[in-house]
Amino acid sequence: QNHLSPEKFPDWADLREREWFTRAQALAGEKRFFHWELEFPEAFQGENRGFDVVIGNPPYVRVQNLSYQDIDYYKSALETAYKRIDISELFFDKGLDLIQKNGQLGFIASTQFLMAEYGRKLREKILKYRIVHIIDFEDLPIFSDALTYTGLFFLENSSSTPFRYTNLGNSPISELSEKLFNIKNNLRSEVVDPKSLSGDPWKIRIGSAKILEKLGNSSALNLKLKTIARPVYGILTGSDNVMVFDKSQNHEIECNITRPIAWPENIDRYEFHDTTLSVIYPYSLQDGSTILFNEVELAEKYPQCYQYLSNNKSRLLERRDSRKKMESEIDKWFGLMRFSSISVIESPKILTPGISKSNKFCIDFNGNAFIGKGVTGILPLDTNIYYLCAILNSKVVEWVLHQISPIKQGGYYTYSNTFLSDLPIRCISLTTPALERARMGAELQQLYADGKYAEILAQVDACLPKDEADNFIAELEKSDVVHDLLAFLAERMLEMNKQKQTEIKGFLGWLESYLGAKVEDLTPKTKLQGYYEHDYVSFLAVLKKNGKKLAIDPARREPAELLRAEFEGSLGKLGPLREKIRQTDELIDATVYRLYGLNEDEIRIVEGGREGE
């Protein structure tokens, strides 16, 4: 069929010599184009065209392994090819097109598209069909060679009806066959009305729908984060090896053309760990806008930096942002691929690692830049930054995010603005008279100082009255007083964590001086860095193990006694401080539960993580 005989088709003889014809034949050989109607004519005859059943297991192909030519074709030819290409989506798209009326499709495939933004068009298309059943395996290792989240999808080309969603993610792999055989009796199932779904991420969780509804769009009390804060994006250098370096190495470059830059490891809950890294930032503020220096200006003002960048010009020109190569903008060769504006860098902002197992929001007051790949930034508009930090670090918001963000291998979640933007932030009524609000705030702060947490929560309850139907009485509430309490507690958390880090750094600094060795060079260093989580015997055992690297002998009586005294002295300071941090964290959670109106059963689900665990 691939051979066109000049004798049988004389009109083609001349065409066969043309360049486009030769190129088309070569492309056909390379791509192996497949025509369903030609290969299966019996399935596409008559009125009800298509297959009775389509069964498949779409391949797991990383988008990085696709050519730009293929990506462009998919986006032009298939309606579900949206933003970042996922090959499994394209198989769904084609599979659904191939089934006849009342025909069925059964796939075992990645479930990531249910939540990811790139799955929007596929979710919209699937809703035009009848979803029969979705079985979610979550992170069970269904395929040992594929690190992905897998599920079974059963769809039908007919009118949509409520469907079953079953979660088998907590099942031992050895019991999976039996559970699938008895799937109709599985208790971790929920009937889902497709009318409640749209192109937005599908937040299907067993037993949690009512809580999400209470916290989400149906609540007039809660605003989406994107309405009170704006996402801010970090720096992408395109060549970290050239543009980023440790401050201790910054000897040849003028320091005032660099900015400290934060990475995920600098960020923890209510803690910003000082960064030792700097990024070359050749930009200035002109009429309120961040503008790249021109090359002449850079060479005149910062000759050492210009010389350094010139020495690395070939590497910088090779940088690529998506498809755009830096050499296509030759006059910007020394700039960043993507830069944060100076106003964003210098503004107080909330930062979080882009991938994390739990909520780790902190506040940066020090004007740090942050790496765009790995750190997410939030800039509050008119909302108190301490209050917002307390809400974002609460168990309520962590639970919500873990419902709407797809879980990744190892129990990690994506903390990108795609998911953060829809987080529910309690709306505050600024109605309490100023003097009364200040008085009540001072009383609550005194109760905190006295450790009277039960009395604090009693006052919080009084500030948030409810009617017999368990609904807030908006006109009587004093949520602004609760707002001030949370802002105060978040400020205390930041300060106490700073004190904790100061003590830890002080002890480790003394230890390195006394040992004559860097903790980084000892094994295991994590046990020494986290010394406050271990007893003295374990601490000393690590030092003895590294004895040959030390200037002292930790096995001798005199060094051991001094080490014990310093160790126990540091723990004596850290113990009460860490306990106060724990108590304050629990107080914030208890206050936020009340602010969002969760009852005991709902709190039990939130504190248990994903329902059913």
Residue pairs with C-beta under 8 A, 6 or more apart in sequence:
2 25
2 28
2 29
4 12
4 16
6 12
6 13
6 16
15 21
16 22
36 43
36 44
36 98
37 44
40 51
43 49
43 50
43 51
43 100
44 50
48 100
48 101
49 100
50 97
50 98
50 99
50 100
50 101
50 103
50 157
51 98
51 99
51 100
51 103
52 99
52 100
52 103
52 104
53 99
53 103
53 104
53 105
53 106
54 95
54 98
54 99
54 103
54 104
54 105
54 106
55 105
55 106
55 107
56 91
56 95
56 106
56 107
56 109
57 107
57 108
57 109
58 87
58 88
58 90
58 91
58 92
58 107
58 109
58 110
59 87
59 88
59 91
60 87
60 88
60 110
60 143
60 146
60 148
61 87
63 71
63 84
63 85
63 86
66 85
66 87
68 323
71 81
71 85
74 81
74 85
74 90
75 81
75 82
75 85
78 90
78 93
78 94
79 93
79 121
79 125
80 89
80 90
80 92
80 93
80 121
80 122
80 125
81 89
81 90
81 93
81 121
82 118
82 119
82 120
82 121
82 122
83 117
83 118
83 120
84 116
84 118
85 118
86 110
86 112
86 113
86 116
86 118
86 119
88 107
88 109
88 110
88 113
89 113
89 118
89 119
89 121
89 122
91 107
91 109
92 105
92 107
92 109
92 113
92 122
92 125
92 126
92 153
93 122
93 125
95 105
95 107
96 105
96 125
96 126
96 129
96 155
96 157
99 105
99 156
99 157
100 157
101 157
101 158
102 156
102 157
102 158
103 156
103 157
104 132
104 154
104 155
104 156
104 157
105 153
105 154
105 155
105 156
105 157
106 152
106 153
106 154
106 155
107 152
107 153
108 142
108 150
108 151
108 152
108 153
109 150
109 151
109 153
110 148
110 149
110 150
110 151
111 136
111 137
111 138
111 149
111 150
111 151
111 406
112 119
112 148
112 149
112 406
113 119
113 122
113 123
114 123
114 201
114 202
114 204
114 406
115 201
115 202
115 203
115 404
115 405
115 406
116 201
116 406
117 201
117 418
119 201
120 199
120 200
121 199
123 197
123 198
123 199
123 200
123 202
124 198
124 199
126 155
127 160
127 194
127 197
127 198
128 160
129 155
129 156
129 157
129 158
129 160
130 155
130 156
130 157
130 158
130 159
130 160
130 161
130 163
131 153
131 154
131 155
131 160
131 163
131 192
131 194
132 154
132 155
132 156
132 163
132 164
133 152
133 154
133 163
133 164
133 165
133 166
133 183
134 151
134 152
134 153
134 154
134 163
134 164
134 165
134 166
134 204
135 151
135 152
135 166
135 168
135 180
135 183
136 149
136 151
136 165
136 166
136 167
136 168
136 169
136 204
137 149
137 150
137 151
137 152
137 168
137 169
137 176
138 149
138 167
138 168
138 169
138 170
138 407
139 149
139 169
139 407
139 409
139 411
140 150
140 168
140 169
140 171
140 173
140 176
141 173
142 150
143 150
147 409
148 409
149 406
149 407
149 408
160 194
161 194
162 191
162 192
162 193
162 194
163 191
163 192
163 194
164 189
164 190
164 191
164 192
165 189
165 190
165 191
165 192
165 204
165 206
166 183
166 186
166 188
166 189
166 190
167 188
167 189
167 205
167 206
167 612
168 176
168 179
168 180
168 186
168 188
169 610
170 188
170 612
170 613
171 179
179 186
188 206
188 612
189 206
190 204
190 206
190 207
190 209
192 204
201 404
201 419
203 209
203 212
203 403
203 404
205 212
205 403
205 610
205 611
206 610
206 611
206 612
207 605
207 611
207 612
208 403
208 605
208 610
208 611
211 598
211 602
211 605
211 606
212 400
212 403
214 596
214 597
214 598
214 602
215 222
215 396
215 400
215 424
215 596
216 222
216 400
216 422
216 424
219 424
220 427
221 426
221 427
221 472
221 474
221 596
221 597
222 424
222 425
222 426
222 427
222 596
223 424
223 425
223 426
223 427
224 421
224 422
224 423
224 424
224 425
225 378
225 420
225 421
225 422
225 423
225 424
225 425
226 417
226 421
226 422
228 380
228 381
228 382
228 383
228 388
228 425
229 350
229 378
229 379
229 380
229 381
229 383
229 388
230 378
230 379
230 381
231 376
231 377
231 378
231 379
231 417
231 420
231 421
232 340
232 344
232 349
232 377
232 378
232 379
233 338
233 340
233 372
233 377
234 340
234 369
234 370
234 371
234 372
234 373
234 375
234 376
234 377
235 261
235 279
235 281
235 336
235 338
235 339
235 340
235 369
235 370
235 371
235 372
236 321
236 336
236 337
236 338
236 371
236 372
236 373
237 243
237 244
237 279
237 319
237 336
237 337
238 316
238 319
238 320
238 321
238 326
238 336
238 337
239 312
239 315
239 316
239 318
239 319
241 315
242 309
242 312
242 315
242 316
243 279
243 280
243 336
244 261
244 277
244 278
244 279
244 280
245 277
245 278
246 276
246 277
246 278
247 260
247 276
247 277
247 278
248 276
250 258
250 278
252 304
252 307
252 308
253 280
253 302
253 304
253 305
253 308
254 302
254 304
254 305
255 278
257 280
257 281
257 282
257 301
257 302
257 305
258 278
258 279
258 280
258 281
259 278
259 279
259 281
259 345
259 367
259 368
259 369
260 275
260 277
260 278
260 366
260 367
260 368
260 369
261 275
261 277
261 278
261 279
261 368
261 369
261 370
261 371
262 272
262 275
262 351
262 364
262 368
262 369
262 370
262 371
262 375
263 275
263 277
263 370
263 371
263 374
263 375
264 353
264 354
264 355
264 356
264 371
264 374
264 375
265 273
266 272
266 273
266 274
266 275
266 368
267 273
267 351
267 352
267 353
267 360
267 362
267 375
268 360
268 362
268 497
269 358
269 359
269 360
269 361
269 362
269 393
269 493
269 497
270 361
270 362
270 389
270 393
270 490
270 493
270 494
270 497
271 362
271 494
271 497
271 498
271 501
272 351
272 362
272 363
272 364
272 366
272 368
273 501
275 368
279 336
279 369
280 305
280 309
281 336
281 339
281 369
282 292
282 293
282 298
282 302
282 305
282 334
282 335
283 290
283 291
283 292
283 293
283 335
283 339
283 342
284 290
284 291
284 293
284 342
285 291
285 342
285 343
288 343
289 341
290 339
290 341
290 342
290 343
292 332
292 335
292 339
293 301
294 331
295 306
295 331
295 334
298 305
298 306
298 309
298 334
299 306
306 334
309 316
309 334
313 333
313 334
316 326
316 333
316 334
317 325
317 326
317 327
317 330
317 333
318 325
318 326
318 327
319 325
319 326
319 337
320 326
321 337
321 338
326 332
326 333
326 337
327 333
338 372
340 369
340 370
340 372
340 377
344 377
344 379
345 367
345 368
345 369
346 367
347 379
348 363
348 364
348 365
348 385
349 363
349 364
349 377
349 378
349 379
350 361
350 362
350 363
350 364
350 377
350 378
350 379
350 380
350 385
350 388
350 389
350 392
351 361
351 362
351 363
351 364
351 370
351 375
351 376
351 377
351 378
352 359
352 360
352 361
352 362
352 375
352 376
352 378
352 392
352 415
352 420
353 360
353 374
353 375
353 376
353 415
354 373
354 374
354 375
354 376
354 414
354 415
354 416
355 374
355 408
355 412
355 413
355 414
355 415
356 412
356 413
356 415
357 410
357 411
357 412
357 413
358 398
359 392
359 393
359 394
359 397
359 398
359 401
359 415
360 393
361 378
361 389
361 392
361 393
362 389
362 494
363 385
363 386
363 389
363 494
364 370
370 377
376 415
376 416
376 417
376 420
378 388
378 392
378 417
378 420
380 388
383 425
384 483
384 487
386 486
386 487
386 488
386 490
386 491
386 494
387 428
387 483
387 484
387 486
387 487
387 490
388 425
389 490
389 494
390 486
390 487
390 489
390 490
390 493
390 588
390 592
391 397
391 425
391 426
391 486
391 592
392 423
393 490
393 493
393 588
394 588
394 589
394 592
395 589
395 592
395 593
395 606
395 607
396 589
396 592
396 593
396 596
396 598
396 606
397 423
397 424
397 592
399 605
399 606
399 609
400 423
400 424
401 413
401 415
401 419
401 420
401 423
402 413
402 609
402 610
403 610
404 419
404 422
405 413
405 414
405 415
405 419
406 413
406 414
407 413
408 414
424 596
426 479
426 592
426 595
426 596
427 479
428 479
428 480
428 482
428 483
429 474
429 477
429 478
429 479
429 480
430 480
431 477
431 478
431 480
432 440
432 478
432 480
432 481
437 478
437 480
437 481
437 484
440 459
440 463
440 478
440 481
441 481
441 484
441 485
441 488
443 459
444 456
444 459
444 481
444 484
444 485
444 488
445 488
447 453
447 455
447 456
447 459
448 456
448 488
448 489
448 492
448 584
448 587
451 583
453 583
453 587
453 590
456 485
456 587
456 591
457 587
457 590
457 591
457 594
460 482
460 485
460 591
460 594
460 595
461 594
463 477
463 478
463 479
463 481
463 482
464 472
464 477
464 478
464 479
464 482
464 594
464 595
464 597
465 472
465 473
465 476
465 477
466 472
466 473
466 597
467 473
470 597
470 599
471 597
472 597
479 595
482 591
482 594
482 595
485 591
486 588
486 591
486 592
486 595
489 584
489 587
489 588
489 591
490 588
492 584
493 581
493 584
493 585
493 588
496 577
496 580
496 581
496 584
497 581
499 577
500 574
500 577
500 578
500 581
503 570
503 573
503 574
503 577
504 532
504 570
504 574
506 570
507 531
507 566
507 567
507 570
508 519
508 528
508 529
508 531
510 566
511 519
511 528
511 566
512 518
512 519
514 552
514 562
514 563
514 566
515 543
515 550
515 551
515 552
516 550
516 551
516 552
517 546
517 549
517 550
517 551
519 525
519 528
519 529
521 549
522 528
522 542
522 543
522 546
522 549
523 542
523 545
523 546
524 542
527 534
527 538
527 539
527 542
528 539
528 542
531 539
531 567
531 570
532 570
532 571
532 574
532 578
536 564
536 567
536 568
539 563
539 567
540 554
540 560
540 563
540 564
543 550
543 554
543 563
544 554
544 555
547 553
547 554
547 555
552 559
553 559
554 560
554 563
593 603
593 606
598 606
605 611
